[in-house]
């Protein structure tokens, strides 16, 4: 799915389209302009996803009011099959990959019908055995979000996917904290590394914090996939806008990740081309501390170590001390063997 040097950046539009196709198209445009690899939506039917009496999460109630059910809120945020088709076409025009999370088997069927072969399992479905089996049986690449999960629950989900036909080599596990926005003290970014070590899978990070620094840190730690919510305007009504980046911030995130990828390098410690030019200027040589006559014994009283580094390295100090000067040296002159 990805290579070791390039992070897959998923711009998570989610439900920040508010059920409006024009707004969804604008989100595609913003993700493309930011340089993201994929723009991701959410594919669901409120009737299949939630009971009519289910309560909202606290963050949802704070942003949309507690007077309606979660079902009523989600019903307004559905994308129809026709809207999906329009978004796929618009993504192709803007040269960005269309991606969506299917929250149930019927929704995943819609996405496969649109040609999607990369499947995102949201954190809430990590314990949905029939759903996991269905996804695993498709044989595609799988991104598994792990918010709210224990290490044992993640292991069980991976085993279900494997048994259904998706080898572990095709699974990327995303560390995630299911709280919007996520407080810094609950991020626990090292858990991403723990899952990679425990299960031998690629890892990534689904970021719900405010700002971009945690996602950038995740890349530095080895995340191969970064997912981040974004919106056109944080002041828009809806459950996820306030915990999302705005377009300029999304651009900054993509740029920062690409810079970090370059900065990580190949791991070989050696002077860079720039350093090779600077080394003779910044390093030092053994020089005469004062005028020295030929035959005079060289020692700490008549030798010094100064820039530039174009002469004898100070690492050869012990070879020089105690030997006679081969000729006269003026003060500050480089000592030559």
C-alpha positions in Angstrom: 0.0 0.0 0.0 2.8 2.4 0.9 6.6 2.3 0.7 8.9 2.9 3.6 9.8 6.4 2.6 6.4 7.9 1.8 3.5 8.3 4.2 0.0 7.8 2.9 -1.9 11.0 3.9 -5.6 10.6 4.2 -7.6 13.9 4.5 -10.6 12.8 6.5 -13.7 14.8 5.3 -15.9 12.4 7.2 -19.3 13.9 7.7 -18.1 17.5 7.5 -20.0 17.9 4.2 -23.2 18.2 6.4 -25.1 16.2 3.7 -24.5 18.8 1.1 -22.9 17.6 -2.1 -21.5 21.1 -3.0 -19.8 21.2 0.4 -18.5 17.7 -0.2 -17.1 18.8 -3.5 -15.4 21.7 -1.9 -13.8 19.3 0.6 -12.4 17.3 -2.3 -10.9 20.5 -3.8 -9.3 21.5 -0.5 -7.8 18.1 0.0 -6.4 18.0 -3.5 -4.9 21.5 -3.2 -3.3 20.5 0.1 -1.5 17.6 -1.6 -3.2 14.8 0.3 -3.1 11.3 -1.2 -6.7 10.4 -0.5 -9.9 12.3 0.6 -12.0 10.1 2.8 -15.8 10.2 3.5 -18.1 7.9 5.6 -20.6 5.6 3.9 -23.5 4.5 6.1 -27.2 4.2 6.5 -28.4 5.7 9.8 -31.1 3.0 9.9 -28.5 0.2 9.8 -25.9 2.0 12.0 -27.8 3.0 15.1 -31.0 2.5 16.9 -33.5 5.4 17.0 -33.1 5.8 20.8 -29.2 5.8 20.9 -27.7 8.8 22.6 -25.1 11.0 21.1 -21.5 11.1 22.4 -20.8 14.0 24.7 -18.8 15.8 22.0 -21.6 15.3 19.5 -24.2 16.7 21.9 -22.0 19.7 22.6 -21.7 20.5 18.9 -25.2 19.7 17.7 -27.4 19.8 20.8 -28.7 17.1 23.0 -32.4 17.4 21.9 -32.2 15.0 19.0 -31.1 11.4 18.8 -27.9 10.2 17.2 -30.1 8.5 14.5 -31.6 11.9 13.6 -28.2 13.5 13.4 -26.7 10.8 11.3 -29.7 10.7 9.0 -28.9 14.3 7.9 -25.3 13.3 7.2 -25.8 10.3 4.8 -24.4 10.3 1.3 -26.6 8.8 -1.3 -25.2 6.4 -4.0 -25.6 9.1 -6.6 -23.6 11.5 -4.4 -20.9 8.8 -4.0 -20.7 8.5 -7.8 -20.4 12.3 -8.2 -17.6 12.5 -5.6 -15.7 9.6 -7.3 -15.8 11.5 -10.6 -14.8 14.8 -9.0 -11.9 13.1 -7.2 -10.7 11.8 -10.6 -10.9 15.3 -12.1 -8.9 16.7 -9.2 -6.3 13.8 -9.3 -6.9 12.7 -5.7 -8.0 9.3 -4.6 -11.6 8.8 -3.4 -11.8 6.8 -0.2 -14.6 6.1 2.2 -15.2 4.1 5.3 -18.2 1.7 5.0 -19.8 1.2 8.4 -21.8 -2.0 7.5 -21.6 -4.7 4.9 -24.2 -3.1 2.5 -22.1 0.1 2.6 -18.9 -1.8 1.8 -20.7 -3.4 -1.1 -21.6 0.1 -2.4 -17.9 1.1 -2.2 -16.6 -2.1 -3.9 -19.1 -1.4 -6.7 -17.4 1.9 -7.1 -14.1 0.2 -7.5 -12.7 0.7 -4.0 -10.2 -2.0 -3.0 -8.7 -0.4 0.1 -10.9 -0.8 3.1 -11.0 1.2 6.3 -12.4 -0.4 9.4 -13.5 2.3 11.9 -12.7 2.0 15.6 -16.4 1.3 16.4 -16.4 -1.8 14.2 -13.3 -3.4 15.6 -15.4 -5.9 17.6 -18.0 -6.5 14.8 -17.2 -10.1 14.0 -19.5 -10.6 10.9 -18.3 -7.3 9.5 -14.6 -8.2 10.0 -15.1 -11.5 8.4 -16.7 -9.9 5.4 -13.9 -7.3 5.0 -11.3 -10.0 5.5 -12.8 -12.1 2.7 -12.5 -9.3 0.1 -8.8 -9.8 -0.1 -7.9 -6.2 -0.4 -5.7 -3.9 1.7 -7.1 -3.1 5.1 -6.6 -0.1 7.4 -7.7 -0.9 10.9 -8.4 1.9 13.4 -8.0 0.9 17.0 -9.6 3.6 19.1 -11.1 2.4 22.4 -9.4 -1.0 22.0 -7.2 -3.1 24.2 -4.2 -4.8 22.7 -6.0 -8.1 23.0 -9.0 -6.8 21.1 -6.7 -5.6 18.3 -5.1 -9.0 18.2 -8.5 -10.7 17.9 -9.6 -8.4 15.0 -6.4 -9.1 13.1 -6.8 -12.8 13.6 -10.4 -12.7 12.2 -9.2 -10.7 9.2 -6.4 -13.3 8.6 -8.7 -16.3 9.0 -11.1 -14.7 6.5 -8.4 -14.4 3.9 -6.5 -11.1 4.4 -2.9 -11.8 5.2 -1.2 -9.7 7.9 1.1 -8.2 5.3 -2.0 -6.4 3.9 -3.1 -4.9 7.2 -2.1 -1.5 8.5 -3.1 -0.8 12.1 -3.8 2.8 13.1 -3.4 4.0 16.6 -6.3 6.2 17.5 -7.9 7.9 20.5 -11.7 8.1 20.1 -12.3 11.5 21.6 -12.8 14.8 19.7 -10.6 16.6 20.2 -8.2 14.2 21.9 -6.4 15.8 24.9 -2.6 15.4 24.7 -2.3 13.4 27.8 -4.5 10.7 26.2 -2.6 10.4 22.9 -0.1 7.7 24.1 1.7 7.7 20.7 4.1 5.0 21.8 1.1 2.6 21.7 1.4 2.7 17.9 4.9 1.3 18.2 3.7 -1.3 20.7 1.2 -2.6 18.2 3.7 -2.8 15.4 6.1 -4.8 17.6 3.3 -7.1 18.9 1.7 -8.0 15.7 4.3 -7.4 13.0 2.1 -5.1 11.0 2.5 -1.7 9.4 1.3 1.1 11.6 -0.1 4.6 11.3 -2.0 7.2 13.3 -5.5 8.5 13.1 -5.2 11.9 14.7 -8.0 13.6 16.6 -5.9 16.2 18.4 -6.0 19.9 17.7 -3.1 21.1 15.6 -0.6 19.1 13.5 2.3 18.4 15.7 1.2 14.9 16.9 0.6 13.7 13.4 4.0 14.9 12.4 5.6 13.2 15.4 3.9 10.0 14.4 5.6 10.1 11.0 8.9 10.6 12.7 8.2 7.5 14.8 7.4 5.4 11.8 3.8 5.9 10.9 3.1 4.8 7.3 -0.4 6.2 7.2 -1.7 9.5 8.7 -5.4 10.3 8.8 -6.6 13.7 9.9 -10.1 15.3 9.9 -10.5 18.6 8.0 -13.2 21.0 7.3 -13.7 24.1 5.1 -14.7 26.1 8.2 -14.6 25.1 11.9 -17.6 27.3 12.7 -19.9 25.2 10.5 -22.6 23.3 12.4 -22.0 19.6 12.8 -20.4 17.1 15.2 -16.8 17.1 13.8 -16.0 20.5 12.5 -14.4 22.0 15.7 -12.0 19.1 16.0 -10.9 19.4 12.3 -8.2 21.3 10.5 -9.1 24.1 8.1 -7.6 24.1 4.6 -4.5 26.1 5.3 -3.7 23.9 8.3 -4.2 20.8 6.2 -1.7 22.2 3.7 0.8 22.9 6.6 0.3 19.3 7.8 1.1 17.8 4.4 4.1 20.0 3.9 5.4 19.2 7.4 5.0 15.4 6.8 6.8 15.6 3.5 9.6 17.6 5.0 10.0 15.0 7.8 10.1 12.2 5.3 13.0 13.8 3.6 14.7 14.7 6.9 14.6 11.1 8.1 17.1 10.1 5.4 18.6 6.6 5.0 20.1 6.2 8.5 23.7 6.1 7.3 25.9 8.4 9.4 28.3 10.3 7.0 29.1 13.9 6.1 26.6 15.5 3.8 27.7 17.4 0.7 27.1 20.7 2.6 29.1 19.5 5.6 32.0 18.4 3.4 32.3 22.1 2.4 32.1 23.3 5.9 34.3 20.7 7.6 37.7 22.4 6.8 36.3 25.7 8.1 34.7 24.4 11.3 37.3 21.8 12.3 40.8 22.5 13.7 44.4 21.7 13.0 47.6 21.6 15.0 49.4 24.9 14.7 52.4 26.7 16.1 51.5 28.6 19.3 54.5 30.8 18.7 57.5 31.0 16.5 59.3 27.6 16.5 62.8 26.9 15.5 63.9 23.8 13.5 64.8 21.0 15.9 62.9 22.4 18.8 60.9 19.7 20.6 57.2 20.1 20.0 55.0 20.2 23.1 52.0 21.8 24.7 53.9 25.1 25.2 54.7 25.7 21.6 51.7 24.0 19.9 48.0 25.0 19.8 44.8 23.8 18.2 43.0 26.3 15.9 40.9 26.6 12.8 41.0 25.9 9.9 40.9 22.1 9.6 43.2 21.9 6.6 46.2 20.7 8.4 47.2 17.9 10.8 44.2 16.7 12.8 44.3 17.2 16.5 43.5 13.5 16.8 47.2 13.0 15.9 48.4 15.2 18.8 50.2 12.3 20.6 52.1 11.6 17.4 53.5 15.1 17.2 54.2 16.0 20.9 57.8 15.0 21.8 59.1 15.1 18.2 61.6 17.7 16.9 60.3 20.4 14.5 61.3 19.5 10.9 61.8 23.2 10.0 61.1 26.7 11.3 57.4 27.5 11.9 55.9 30.9 12.3 53.2 31.6 14.9 49.8 30.2 13.8 51.4 28.3 10.9 50.0 24.8 10.3 52.3 22.1 11.6 53.2 19.7 8.8 54.7 16.3 9.6 
